[in-house]
Structures are given as C-alpha cells and as structure tokens.
C-alpha cells in the first residue's frame, strides 16, 4: 500500500488560475504562485490529500512548450516560490505531483536553439526526431522535424537518444532535490517510447519511496502503459466519458460495461487516475444535460475503482466550454476570496467535501473489490468489500425516486453516509429508496465515524445556460497531418463504419478524444 492508493487529487492549471499572461514576456519573475497558498487549506477542507499541478516551468505560452525544465515559469514566480508552495502543501498533509512535459520541448529550449543557430554542425541535432536540413517548417527555419499534434511549436524529442534520456532523468532528480515532489504526471504518454518510460520508472524507483508516475493516455490498452515496468497509473479516459454520457443518455449499462472492460485490462491491482473533467476537456457542469446529475456523477467518481481527482473550480459547479478551438474557458483565473466560503454556501462544493471525507475514512473505497448488485438503465448499485467490511453504493439518474432491494450480508443495519438515513437488515437484505437524480453510500453503522452535511438538490439557473457552439466545416480530402481535431474524428469514424456498425460507445470514445497527436496515431492505425 502506497500513499497514492488512498489519494484524492486536486488538479490545478497554474497559468490559468493565477491569471498569467498568455504569452511569456521573459521578464522579471511575477510571484503569482504565492496567490495559491490560501488554496492549500481549501484543498484540504474538501477532502483532497494530493495535488497535481502543472505545467510549471519556463515556457512560451500555455506551458507545454518548455523552454527551461529547471526554471519556474517567470509568469508564476521563482524556484524559491515553488519550493515554498510544495513545502506548505506537505505541512498540510498534501502530496504534490508536477506535470512532466518530456515528449517534446518548445522551440526556445537550448538544444533546439543550437540547431537553429548551427544547423548540421549542432551537437544536438540528434536530440530531436527526423531533423531534415533539406526540408522546412512553418517558421521557415530551413529544416524540418517531427512535432507533437501537428504543431511546429512542440518539437518531438528523440527518446531513443541516450543523452536525451540522461538529461530528462536528471530533470526528475533535480525536481525531487529542489522541490521535494512526490510524483510526476507524464504529458502525452500515449505517444512516448516505452523504453524511455522504463528509464523514467527506474529513476522514479531510485529518487524517493513510493514516487508515483502517472501518464496521460487517451485510448488503448491501459496495461501497456501501467504495469510494473513502466508507469504506476494512467488517465482513465474511458470511464471519464462513460460517467457523463451514461447520465445524459440515462444508460448506466455504459458505466458498468466500462468498469468491466477496464478491469479486464488492468486487473484489480492497478488503480487508474479517474476524473470527470480536466484542463483539456469541457467542465462536467457544462457537459451534463441535467445539472442535478452532478450528484450521482460525483458519487460514482469517488466510489468506483480508481484514484479520484477534482479539477480546480469544478467543485464550485463552474462552466467551461471549448470555443473556436480555444481552451481558455477551461482554464480560468479564480480568486480565492470569491470562493473561500463555498463549502457553506455552494451545494456542489458541500457535496465534493462530503465525498472527500467519506472516501478518506472508508478503506473499502480505496482497496475493496467491486461487484455489481443491480443494473438498470436508470439505477445502479454495487458494493466494495475490503477486510470483511462492505460499502454499498446506489445511484439514480431518473426524475423519480426508485426503491431497490439489495443483498448486504449480516450487518445489523446500514447508514447513508450522505443523508444519515438508517435502514435495517432483513434476512441479509436491505430495502432502500434512492431519490431522483441522486445517490447514496451505505455503510454499516459501526463504520460511520464521520459527519457530513445532508446533500441538497443541484439545479441550474436559466441565465447560466450557454449558446450552442458554432459548427466546424469538415474536409476529409486532405492529408491527415493537415486535418483539424474535428476532421480527424470524422475520418476515424468513417474508417470504423467500413468495418461494421458504430455503436454509441464507439462514437462517444472518438468524440471525447480531442488530442490531435493521439487522433493522428489512431487514424493511421487502420489498414
């Protein structure tokens, strides 16, 4: 058992939450990281004990085009500011992992600058993939190279190069020495070389006990990345998609199928990083057709197998939609003062805080096996059992309350951790009523040693509804590399249709993948 087995993550995109400029002026540091110090107590208050924050290091714009891996982005502050921030997190019992952008660098990274200056004579020309001095790029450098996602701004590192591997491994050692971090989330892990990731895992095993490597993987067999030799965990995008679409479609079979499918891939031992939104996808409150489903969605997030994560601001029920190819609305500036009392005034925040406390005080939700009890399109029940103790979870996506009879063992009675309602065991069964668009976590009475506020219905105000985004023109008569995300999605679906019917699950999986590089790899995989 490691710390991450019991983790509840909070995820911060620092350039967004602090209101940093979109482009780096490369001037004197502005100490915006210090404005995040009050957020640490909020993170703890809502029941999170781990923080994923990044990107943090010097870059040109959005942070994923790294200029210097060993210098905190000057728009955020200094290395000292970052060290103080991590130290304060640790003092409050919060582990910290950084974003590791090790698949590519920005064009201002020292090795790439050297190639631009010295061309064929550069000792770093083999640090990047397929540098061709007979070609050209969109910046008119007079040479071409492989990039990530079709963006020449993101230059693909040659991960087979021993110097590149050694340099990045030293970056990890530096981050641990300088900032005392507890793990790293690998950006674009699904397009990284496996031997490269194995080298990173070896360093992770050396630098600190239980140092955690988690990778961004959109689709594929997760066990290829998450195993004893490469990464400890990956992002569970399959469950992410199922959590919201199963509610929008009133179809809990999608979630149950996804849990079985992913469980068959990774087994019971590996725990995947689960989430309902992040810095790359639309906010959960925006995606849900019925805002009341915020409750059952989050009950599932915190009680299904996996390591749950909350993206900053979503605990307040804020909106966030991709607009005209921009992620800006997904990464807004938030002022702590505007939300410091949210746990008392905001029903979304109160729910998330209650679920965080329940999760951290209920080992079965971290370690327990999983078994379906009842599965219908509108309601779903399952149990998590660990060390002889059972937790039962019930959710309802319909507009009517639903009564369910459930097998429960020999406990005297059960208590709803969210509502405080008590139900008696009768011949090994309990009969519960699940309110409309709601859910409950049922614990045996002796296990309920925490108090939570009763959950309140979550509704949406008319003025918060946003207009439908404009439709994008689709053109499939051009090279894949030149296609937009929407065009690549349609090209993949066209390939799928030639192989047979496209199910709703397949359609949703394609639509949810908004990563250009991942889609490019996917469309090329068809014969």
N, C-alpha and C positions, 0 to 999 in steps of 0.2 A: 504493500500500500504506500503510495506516494502522495505528496500534497495535492497534486493535480487531480487525483481520484476523487477528492472531496471539494474541488474548486467550483465556485460560482463566479464567472467572469463579468467584468465591466469592460467595455471596449470604447476607447477614446481615439478619435482622429484629431490630433492636437492642433494642426494648422487651421482646422475648421472651427473647433470650439473656442479657440483663442482669438479668432478674427484676424489671423495673419494675412498679409498681402498675398495675392495670387501669384505674383512673381517676386523672386528674391532679388532685392537690390544689392545684395552682398556688401552691406554697410555694417556699422557697429551693431552689436547684438541688442535686441529689444527683449526684455525679460518677461515675455508673455507666459512662460512656464510657471512663473510664480503665481499667476492668477488661478492655476489649477489646484493649488494647495488646499483651499477650502473644500474642493470637490472630494477630497480623500475621505473626510468624515461622512459625506453623503454616500459614497460608495459603500462604506462600512455599514451605514444606517440601513441601507436597503438590502443588506444581507450578502453582499459580494465580498469575497476574500481573495480575489485575484484581479489583476488589471492587465489588459492587452492594450498597449499604446504605441502608436506609430502611424506613419514614419516620422522619425525624429532628427535625422541627420542632414547636413547641408545638402541642399538640392536646388534645382532651378525653379520649380513651380509647385506641383501637387505633392512632391515629396518622394515619388517613386523613380525619379531620375537623379540618383545620388551623385553628388559632387565630391563629398568627403565623408567616409564612413566613421571617422574618428573625431568629427567636429559637430557639435549640436547645431542644428539649423539656426542661423543668426536671427531669423524671424521669431524664434522661440526663446533664445537666450544663450547661455554658455554651458559648457560641460559641468561647471560647478552647480548651476541651477538644476540641471538634470540629476546630478548625484544627490542633491538635497531633496529633490522630489521623490526619488526612489527610496531614499532613507526614511522619509516621513511615511511613505506607504508601508514600509516594513515595520515601523514603530506601531502602526495601527493594525498590524496583522494582515496586510495585503501583499501578496506576491505580485511580481511585475515581470511581464514579458514584453520584449521590443519587436517591432516589425523588422525582419531581415530581408532587405531587397538585394538578394545575392544572385539573381538570374541575369540581371542587366545593370548597367550604370547609365548615368547621364553623360552627355557629350562634354561636360566640363570636368569630368573625372580626369585625374592627372595622366593616366595611361592613354586615354583617348586623345587628350590634348597633344600628347607627344606624337601620336600617329599623325595628327593633322599637321603638326609642325615639321616632322622629319620623314614622313611617308615611308618609303621602303626601308629607310635606314633606322626606323624606330625599333628599339628593342622590345616594344610592347605590341608589335603588330600581330603576334600570335595570342594575345590576351583576349581577342575577340573572334567571333565566328565569321569565317568566309570573307575576310577583308580582301578586296579585289581592287588593285590600283589601275585596272583597265575600265572600271565602272564609274558610277557616280551615284549621288543620293539627292534627296530633296533639299539639302543645304548647299549643294553644289561644291562639295569638298574635292571632287575629282577622284573619288574612290567610293566603292560600295561596301556594305557589310550587312550581316543579319541583324534584325531588330526584334523587339517583342511587340506583338499585337499590331504590326503594320506601322509602327511609329518610329521614325528615324531618331527621335529624341531619346529612345530607350535602346541602348546598344547592347546586343546579346554577348555576354561573357562566354569565352571558350572554357567550359567547365572541365574539359579533358586536360587542360594545361596545368602542369604541376605548380607553376608559380602562382597562377590564379587561385588554385585550391589552398596553397600555403598562405596567401595573403588573406583570403576570406576567413580561414581558420584562425589566423592571428587577430582579425577583427573581433571574432567571438571571444577570444581570450581577453582582448582589450576591454570589451563591453563588460565582461564579468569583473575584471580587475578595477575598472574605472567607476562602474555604476552598480555593481553587485546585483545584476539582474538574475532572474530565476528561470528564464527560458526565452525562446525566440519563435515567432511565427514566420515561416518562410513564404514570402510572396511568390506567386506563380510557381508553386512546387510541382504542379501537374505538367510543366514543360521543362523541368530540370532533369539533369543527368542523374541516374540512380547511384552510380559510383561516387559522384560528387556529394550526394546527400549522405551516403555511407561515411564519407570522410568527415562531414559535419557532425554526424552522430557520434563518431569516435571522439571528437573534441568535446561534444556535449557530455559524454561519459566521463571525461577527464576533469572538466573545469569545476564541477560542483555536484554534490549528491542530488539526485532527482532533478537535474537540469532538463527542461522539457522542450522538445522540438515538435511544433505543430505546423502542418503545411496547408497552404491554400490549394485545394483540389476541387474542381467543379464537377467532373463526371468521370466514370471509370470504376474499376475495382479498387476500392479504398485500401484493401490489404496489400496491394502492390507498393503503396507508399507507407502505410502504417504497419510496422512489424518490428521484430527485434533488431533488425539490421539497419533500418533507415530512420523513419520518424516515429514518434510516440503516438501521434494522432494526426488527423486531418479534418478539414471542414466538412460537415455533413450537409452538403447542398441538397441531397435527395430529400432528407427529412425537412429541411427548410422549405422547400417547395410544397411538400405534402401538408405541412402544418397550416398554411393559409389557404391553399386551394381546396383542401378537404372541407373547410368551413364554407368557403364561397360556393362550393358545389353541393354542400350538405351530403358528404360522402366520406364517412370515417373508414371505409374499406381502403381508401388510398393510404391513410396513415398506417393502418395495420399491415398492409402489403409492404410498405416501405420498411417498417421495422423488421419484418421477417426477411426481406430481401437483403438489407444491410447486415442484419445479424448473421445470415448465411455467409456473407463475405468476410466479416471480421471476427466472428465468434463472440464469446462472452467476455473475453479478457481485455480486448481493446475498447477504449472509450473515445468516441468521436466528439469533436467540438460542435455543439448544436447551437442554433441561433434562429431568430425569426427575421432579423434584418441586420445589415452592416453598412459600411461606407460605400459599397458598390451596388446595393440593391435598394429598392424603394422601401420606405418605412412600413412596418406592419400595420399601423393605424390607417395608412393610405391604401394598402392593398386589400384590407378587409371590406367586403361589401356591407356587412352588418358590423358596426363598430362594437356591438355587445359581445362579439366573438373574441374580443381582446382577452376576455376572462378564460374561456376554455383553451384558447391557443397557448396562453402562458402557463396554465396548469399542466398542459401536456409538455411544454418545453422543460419545466422543472422536474417532471416526474418520470418521463420516458428515459431509457438508457442513453447515456451521453453526459457531456460536461456543458452545462448551460451557460449562455452568455447574453448580456443585455447591452445593446448599442446606445451610447450616450444620447439622452433625450427621449428615447422611446419609452422609458419608464414614466414619462410625463404625457404620453399619448400624442406627441407632436407629429405633424405631417411631413412627408418628404417624397417628392416625385422626380423621376428623371425627366428633364425637359430639354428638348432640342439637342440631345447628345451631351448635356452637361450634368455633372454630379453635384453641382454647388448646393442645391437644395437638400441633398442628402447629408451634407457636411456643414451645418450652420454654426454660426457663433452663438454661444449660450452664455449668459451671465449668471453666475451662481446666486446672486442676490434675488434674481427673478424666480428662483425655484427652491430656495432654502427651506420653505415651509410646505413643500409639495406633499410630503408624506402625511401631513394632517389635512390637506385641502384637496388633493387630487386623487380620485379613486383608482386611477391607473397606477400611480406611484404606491399607494397603500397596498394594492394587490401584489405588486412586484416585491415590496418589502416583506409582506407576509410569506410569500412563496420562498424568498431567500432564507428566512428564519426556519421555515419548515424543512427545507432541503438540508440545511446545515445541521439540523438537530435530528435527522432521521437517516441513519446509516443505510437502511434498505433502499433509499432512493439513490444512493451512490454506488452501492455494491450488490444490491439484490438482483436475483434472476427475474425474468419477465415472463408473464403468462397472460394471454387473453382470457377474459371471463365472459364478456358479452360483446358482440359486434353487430351493429346495425348501421344503416346509413346515417341515422340521426343521433345515435347514442353509442357509447363505447365504454367498456370497463376492463380493467386489467389489474394485476397485482404484482407487487415487487416483494420478494421474500429474501431475508438475509438473517443468518444466525437465529433461526427459529421464529423470527418476527415478520409479520406480514402487513404491508400497506396496500390498501385498495383505492384505486383512482376511478372516478366516474366523471364523464363529460357529456354534454348535451348541446347539439348545435341547432335544435329546433326552437320554434317560438312557443312551445308548450312544455309544461313540466312533464317528466317521464318517471314512472315507477319501475325499479329494477330489483329483481331478486338475485342475490349473489352468494356463492359459496365462500365461507370465510374462516373455517377452522373452529377451534374450541374456545375462543376468547369469550369473556363474559359479556362484553359489549364493545361497540366502536364509537368513536367521537369524530365528528367532522372538524378537521384542523382549521378550516376557514370559517365555518359557521358556528361551531360549538355544539351542533346538534348531536344528540346521543341516540343510538339505535341498538336494540338488544339482539343477541344471537339466539336463533331458534332452530335447534336441530342442525347446527352447522351452517346456517344461512342468515343473512341479514336482508331486510327489505328497506330500500332507500328511495327517496324521491329527489330527483335532480331537477332544480328549477330551469326554466327556459334559458337557453344561451348561457349556460353556467357549468359548474362542475364542483367537485369536492375531493378532498384527500382524507380517506378514512383510516384512522389509527386506533389501535387498541387503547383503551382508556389509560392503562398504566404507562403507555409510551408518550402520551401527550403532556410534555413538560414545558411547553412554551405557550404564550398567549398571543393571539393575533386578533386584529380588529375584524369584525364581520365584513365581508366584501359587499360592495354596493354596485348596482347596475351601472354599466358604462354606455353612454349614449353619445350621439353626435349632434352638433348644432348645424342648422342649415347653412349658416354663413361660413362654416369651415369646409364645406364641400367645394372641391376644385373642378375646374373645367377639364374636359377630356383633352389629352394632348393631341397635337396635330399629327396626322398620319404621314409616314415617310414613304416616298416613292421608291419602289423596289425595282432594281435592274439586275437580272441574273446573267446578262450577256457580257460579262467582263471577267478578267482573272480574279480568282478568289482573293488574292492579296489586296486588290483594289476595292473589294466589297465592304460595305458598312456592316455593323453588327446585325442589323435587321435583314440585310441581304444574305449574309451567311446563314442566319437562322432559317430563312426560306429555302436556301439551297440544300441544307441538311434535310429539311422536311421533304423536299422534292425527291432526294435520294431515298429516304425512308419509304415514301409512297410507292416507289418502284419495287420495293422488297415485300410489300404487303400493307395491310391496313395500319394507319397511325392511330394509336389509342390516345385517350385524353392524357394519360400519364406521360406517354412519349412526347406529346405536344407540349405539355407543361414543362418537361425537363429541358426541351430545346429553347422555349421562350424565356425560361428563367436564366439561362446562361447568357450573360451579357459581356463576356470576356472575348475580345477579338482573337487573341492568340489561341485560346482554347478552342473556339469555334473553327478557326483555321485548321488546327490539327484534326479536329473531329471530321470536317467535311472531306479532308484529304484521305481519311481512313477508309472511305467507301471504295469498293472495287469499281 
